Amino acid sequence: MKIAKPESEKYSSDKTCPLCGGSGWEAFYDGDGRVVYRDCKCGLRQRQINEGRLKFANIPENFKGLLLENFRTDIYTDKRSQSIAANSVIGIKTWLNEFEKIEKAGLGLYIFSEAKGTGKTRMLASIANELVNRGIQVKFATSLQILQEIKSTWDKNTDYSEHRLLNDLSNTRVLVIDDFGVEKDQPWINERFLQILNERCNSKKITIFSSNIEPGKLKYDERIIDRLKECTMSVHFPENGVREAIGKEKKENFLMEVEACLKKQI
């Protein structure tokens, strides 16, 4: 019999917990003298669950741990872009704060700007991290990764069928698709994405996209565009790339650290 979780307590990760012996389960006797189990106070089970969620989510390594509260709007080089970014952040924060209501409506997000390197992927990862931290199942992938996974199921030697993959993508609680619309315009691609979106929209599953193309200008089947308009809220990001500014800032910070180290040695 598994009972409610007790309040978690910190326990050193370099030692084996004396209560659970490293299993994550604490045994005790109930009122009838039977041995029952509960999550151990050391918090190992919760850490294992969180690690499992992160592994499943497959958020890019360099974006793991990033949260919306750390999203910088001052990195954009002009005031208009900073203002657009700030409004986008406010809108996404509201969406996250109202997630329970949003999920019942099945309303995802479509984050777009024509310019590359404007922070869209960083924002998608921040949203994914926020949801994973709440215990929500999230799957993160680029559209090209999804198509590659579909093509890999065509190999006769694989045990993972295309039907099963599409079913998994359709049923994941929150699906995050980065760089949507960069694929070649091919009938089989339209068919697969239409199938995924139809299934997700019909069951009110949240899908979050980033793209360099606004929904109405995508080269997909009109039915896909209609589904996007129906099941997502569009968020326009700045048309001002930030990679150069971020790279410059990193170099300046590094040089400052080197200079500080040299001064200590003198």
Contacts in CASP RR format, 6 or more apart in sequence:
PFRMAT RR
TARGET T0000
AUTHOR 0000-0000-0000
METHOD contacts of the structure
MODEL  1
MKIAKPESEKYSSDKTCPLCGGSGWEAFYDGDGRVVYRDCKCGLRQRQIN
EGRLKFANIPENFKGLLLENFRTDIYTDKRSQSIAANSVIGIKTWLNEFE
KIEKAGLGLYIFSEAKGTGKTRMLASIANELVNRGIQVKFATSLQILQEI
KSTWDKNTDYSEHRLLNDLSNTRVLVIDDFGVEKDQPWINERFLQILNER
CNSKKITIFSSNIEPGKLKYDERIIDRLKECTMSVHFPENGVREAIGKEK
KENFLMEVEACLKKQI
1 30 0 8 1.000
1 34 0 8 1.000
1 36 0 8 1.000
1 37 0 8 1.000
2 36 0 8 1.000
2 37 0 8 1.000
2 38 0 8 1.000
3 36 0 8 1.000
3 38 0 8 1.000
4 38 0 8 1.000
5 38 0 8 1.000
5 39 0 8 1.000
5 45 0 8 1.000
5 46 0 8 1.000
6 38 0 8 1.000
6 39 0 8 1.000
6 41 0 8 1.000
7 41 0 8 1.000
8 41 0 8 1.000
8 42 0 8 1.000
8 43 0 8 1.000
8 46 0 8 1.000
9 41 0 8 1.000
9 42 0 8 1.000
9 43 0 8 1.000
11 17 0 8 1.000
11 41 0 8 1.000
11 42 0 8 1.000
11 43 0 8 1.000
11 44 0 8 1.000
16 22 0 8 1.000
17 24 0 8 1.000
17 40 0 8 1.000
17 42 0 8 1.000
17 44 0 8 1.000
19 26 0 8 1.000
19 40 0 8 1.000
19 41 0 8 1.000
19 42 0 8 1.000
20 26 0 8 1.000
20 40 0 8 1.000
20 42 0 8 1.000
20 44 0 8 1.000
22 40 0 8 1.000
22 42 0 8 1.000
22 44 0 8 1.000
23 40 0 8 1.000
23 44 0 8 1.000
24 39 0 8 1.000
24 40 0 8 1.000
24 42 0 8 1.000
24 43 0 8 1.000
24 44 0 8 1.000
24 45 0 8 1.000
24 48 0 8 1.000
25 37 0 8 1.000
25 38 0 8 1.000
25 39 0 8 1.000
25 40 0 8 1.000
25 45 0 8 1.000
26 37 0 8 1.000
26 38 0 8 1.000
26 39 0 8 1.000
26 40 0 8 1.000
26 41 0 8 1.000
27 35 0 8 1.000
27 36 0 8 1.000
27 37 0 8 1.000
28 35 0 8 1.000
28 36 0 8 1.000
28 37 0 8 1.000
28 38 0 8 1.000
29 35 0 8 1.000
29 36 0 8 1.000
30 36 0 8 1.000
39 45 0 8 1.000
39 46 0 8 1.000
50 132 0 8 1.000
50 133 0 8 1.000
50 135 0 8 1.000
53 132 0 8 1.000
53 135 0 8 1.000
53 137 0 8 1.000
53 138 0 8 1.000
54 64 0 8 1.000
54 132 0 8 1.000
56 137 0 8 1.000
56 138 0 8 1.000
56 139 0 8 1.000
57 128 0 8 1.000
57 132 0 8 1.000
57 138 0 8 1.000
57 139 0 8 1.000
57 140 0 8 1.000
58 139 0 8 1.000
58 140 0 8 1.000
58 141 0 8 1.000
59 125 0 8 1.000
59 128 0 8 1.000
59 129 0 8 1.000
59 132 0 8 1.000
59 138 0 8 1.000
59 140 0 8 1.000
60 121 0 8 1.000
60 125 0 8 1.000
60 140 0 8 1.000
63 121 0 8 1.000
63 122 0 8 1.000
63 125 0 8 1.000
63 126 0 8 1.000
63 129 0 8 1.000
64 125 0 8 1.000
64 129 0 8 1.000
65 129 0 8 1.000
66 122 0 8 1.000
66 125 0 8 1.000
66 126 0 8 1.000
66 129 0 8 1.000
67 126 0 8 1.000
67 129 0 8 1.000
67 130 0 8 1.000
67 133 0 8 1.000
68 89 0 8 1.000
68 92 0 8 1.000
68 93 0 8 1.000
68 96 0 8 1.000
68 123 0 8 1.000
68 126 0 8 1.000
68 127 0 8 1.000
68 130 0 8 1.000
70 126 0 8 1.000
71 89 0 8 1.000
71 122 0 8 1.000
71 123 0 8 1.000
71 126 0 8 1.000
73 82 0 8 1.000
73 85 0 8 1.000
73 86 0 8 1.000
73 89 0 8 1.000
74 82 0 8 1.000
75 242 0 8 1.000
75 245 0 8 1.000
75 246 0 8 1.000
75 249 0 8 1.000
76 82 0 8 1.000
76 85 0 8 1.000
76 238 0 8 1.000
76 240 0 8 1.000
76 241 0 8 1.000
76 242 0 8 1.000
76 245 0 8 1.000
77 240 0 8 1.000
77 242 0 8 1.000
77 245 0 8 1.000
78 240 0 8 1.000
80 238 0 8 1.000
81 238 0 8 1.000
81 239 0 8 1.000
81 240 0 8 1.000
82 238 0 8 1.000
84 236 0 8 1.000
84 237 0 8 1.000
84 238 0 8 1.000
85 237 0 8 1.000
85 238 0 8 1.000
88 111 0 8 1.000
88 123 0 8 1.000
88 235 0 8 1.000
88 236 0 8 1.000
88 237 0 8 1.000
91 235 0 8 1.000
92 109 0 8 1.000
92 123 0 8 1.000
92 127 0 8 1.000
92 235 0 8 1.000
95 102 0 8 1.000
95 108 0 8 1.000
95 109 0 8 1.000
95 233 0 8 1.000
96 127 0 8 1.000
96 130 0 8 1.000
96 131 0 8 1.000
99 131 0 8 1.000
99 134 0 8 1.000
102 108 0 8 1.000
102 206 0 8 1.000
103 204 0 8 1.000
103 206 0 8 1.000
104 204 0 8 1.000
105 204 0 8 1.000
106 201 0 8 1.000
106 204 0 8 1.000
106 205 0 8 1.000
106 206 0 8 1.000
106 231 0 8 1.000
107 206 0 8 1.000
107 231 0 8 1.000
107 232 0 8 1.000
107 233 0 8 1.000
108 206 0 8 1.000
108 207 0 8 1.000
108 208 0 8 1.000
108 231 0 8 1.000
108 232 0 8 1.000
108 233 0 8 1.000
109 127 0 8 1.000
109 208 0 8 1.000
109 209 0 8 1.000
109 232 0 8 1.000
109 233 0 8 1.000
109 235 0 8 1.000
110 208 0 8 1.000
110 209 0 8 1.000
110 211 0 8 1.000
110 215 0 8 1.000
110 228 0 8 1.000
110 232 0 8 1.000
110 233 0 8 1.000
110 234 0 8 1.000
110 235 0 8 1.000
111 120 0 8 1.000
111 123 0 8 1.000
111 124 0 8 1.000
111 208 0 8 1.000
111 209 0 8 1.000
111 210 0 8 1.000
111 211 0 8 1.000
111 235 0 8 1.000
111 237 0 8 1.000
112 120 0 8 1.000
112 209 0 8 1.000
112 210 0 8 1.000
112 211 0 8 1.000
112 212 0 8 1.000
112 213 0 8 1.000
112 214 0 8 1.000
112 215 0 8 1.000
112 234 0 8 1.000
112 235 0 8 1.000
112 236 0 8 1.000
112 237 0 8 1.000
113 120 0 8 1.000
113 212 0 8 1.000
113 236 0 8 1.000
113 237 0 8 1.000
113 238 0 8 1.000
113 239 0 8 1.000
114 212 0 8 1.000
114 213 0 8 1.000
114 214 0 8 1.000
114 239 0 8 1.000
115 212 0 8 1.000
115 238 0 8 1.000
115 239 0 8 1.000
115 240 0 8 1.000
115 241 0 8 1.000
116 212 0 8 1.000
116 241 0 8 1.000
117 241 0 8 1.000
117 242 0 8 1.000
117 243 0 8 1.000
118 237 0 8 1.000
118 238 0 8 1.000
118 239 0 8 1.000
118 240 0 8 1.000
118 241 0 8 1.000
118 242 0 8 1.000
119 237 0 8 1.000
119 241 0 8 1.000
119 242 0 8 1.000
120 178 0 8 1.000
120 210 0 8 1.000
120 211 0 8 1.000
120 237 0 8 1.000
121 178 0 8 1.000
121 179 0 8 1.000
121 210 0 8 1.000
123 210 0 8 1.000
123 237 0 8 1.000
124 140 0 8 1.000
124 176 0 8 1.000
124 178 0 8 1.000
124 208 0 8 1.000
124 210 0 8 1.000
125 140 0 8 1.000
127 176 0 8 1.000
127 208 0 8 1.000
128 138 0 8 1.000
128 140 0 8 1.000
128 174 0 8 1.000
128 176 0 8 1.000
128 208 0 8 1.000
131 138 0 8 1.000
131 174 0 8 1.000
132 138 0 8 1.000
136 173 0 8 1.000
136 174 0 8 1.000
137 172 0 8 1.000
137 173 0 8 1.000
137 174 0 8 1.000
138 172 0 8 1.000
138 173 0 8 1.000
138 174 0 8 1.000
138 175 0 8 1.000
138 176 0 8 1.000
139 169 0 8 1.000
139 172 0 8 1.000
139 174 0 8 1.000
139 175 0 8 1.000
139 176 0 8 1.000
140 176 0 8 1.000
140 178 0 8 1.000
141 149 0 8 1.000
141 176 0 8 1.000
141 177 0 8 1.000
141 178 0 8 1.000
142 177 0 8 1.000
142 178 0 8 1.000
142 179 0 8 1.000
143 177 0 8 1.000
143 178 0 8 1.000
143 179 0 8 1.000
143 180 0 8 1.000
143 181 0 8 1.000
143 182 0 8 1.000
143 183 0 8 1.000
143 193 0 8 1.000
144 179 0 8 1.000
144 182 0 8 1.000
144 183 0 8 1.000
146 169 0 8 1.000
146 177 0 8 1.000
147 183 0 8 1.000
147 189 0 8 1.000
147 192 0 8 1.000
149 165 0 8 1.000
150 162 0 8 1.000
150 165 0 8 1.000
150 166 0 8 1.000
150 192 0 8 1.000
152 158 0 8 1.000
152 160 0 8 1.000
153 160 0 8 1.000
153 161 0 8 1.000
153 162 0 8 1.000
153 164 0 8 1.000
153 165 0 8 1.000
154 162 0 8 1.000
166 192 0 8 1.000
166 195 0 8 1.000
166 196 0 8 1.000
166 199 0 8 1.000
169 175 0 8 1.000
169 196 0 8 1.000
170 195 0 8 1.000
170 196 0 8 1.000
170 199 0 8 1.000
170 200 0 8 1.000
170 203 0 8 1.000
170 205 0 8 1.000
171 199 0 8 1.000
171 203 0 8 1.000
171 205 0 8 1.000
172 205 0 8 1.000
173 205 0 8 1.000
173 206 0 8 1.000
174 205 0 8 1.000
174 206 0 8 1.000
174 207 0 8 1.000
174 208 0 8 1.000
175 196 0 8 1.000
175 200 0 8 1.000
175 205 0 8 1.000
175 206 0 8 1.000
175 207 0 8 1.000
175 208 0 8 1.000
176 207 0 8 1.000
176 208 0 8 1.000
176 209 0 8 1.000
177 207 0 8 1.000
177 208 0 8 1.000
177 209 0 8 1.000
177 210 0 8 1.000
178 209 0 8 1.000
178 210 0 8 1.000
179 210 0 8 1.000
179 211 0 8 1.000
179 212 0 8 1.000
180 209 0 8 1.000
180 210 0 8 1.000
180 211 0 8 1.000
180 213 0 8 1.000
180 218 0 8 1.000
181 211 0 8 1.000
181 212 0 8 1.000
181 213 0 8 1.000
181 218 0 8 1.000
181 219 0 8 1.000
181 220 0 8 1.000
182 212 0 8 1.000
183 189 0 8 1.000
185 219 0 8 1.000
185 220 0 8 1.000
190 220 0 8 1.000
190 221 0 8 1.000
190 224 0 8 1.000
193 220 0 8 1.000
193 224 0 8 1.000
194 220 0 8 1.000
194 221 0 8 1.000
194 223 0 8 1.000
194 224 0 8 1.000
194 227 0 8 1.000
197 207 0 8 1.000
197 224 0 8 1.000
197 227 0 8 1.000
197 228 0 8 1.000
197 231 0 8 1.000
198 227 0 8 1.000
199 205 0 8 1.000
200 206 0 8 1.000
200 207 0 8 1.000
200 231 0 8 1.000
201 227 0 8 1.000
201 230 0 8 1.000
201 231 0 8 1.000
207 231 0 8 1.000
207 232 0 8 1.000
208 232 0 8 1.000
209 228 0 8 1.000
209 232 0 8 1.000
211 218 0 8 1.000
214 234 0 8 1.000
214 236 0 8 1.000
215 225 0 8 1.000
215 228 0 8 1.000
215 229 0 8 1.000
215 232 0 8 1.000
215 234 0 8 1.000
216 225 0 8 1.000
216 229 0 8 1.000
218 224 0 8 1.000
218 225 0 8 1.000
218 228 0 8 1.000
END
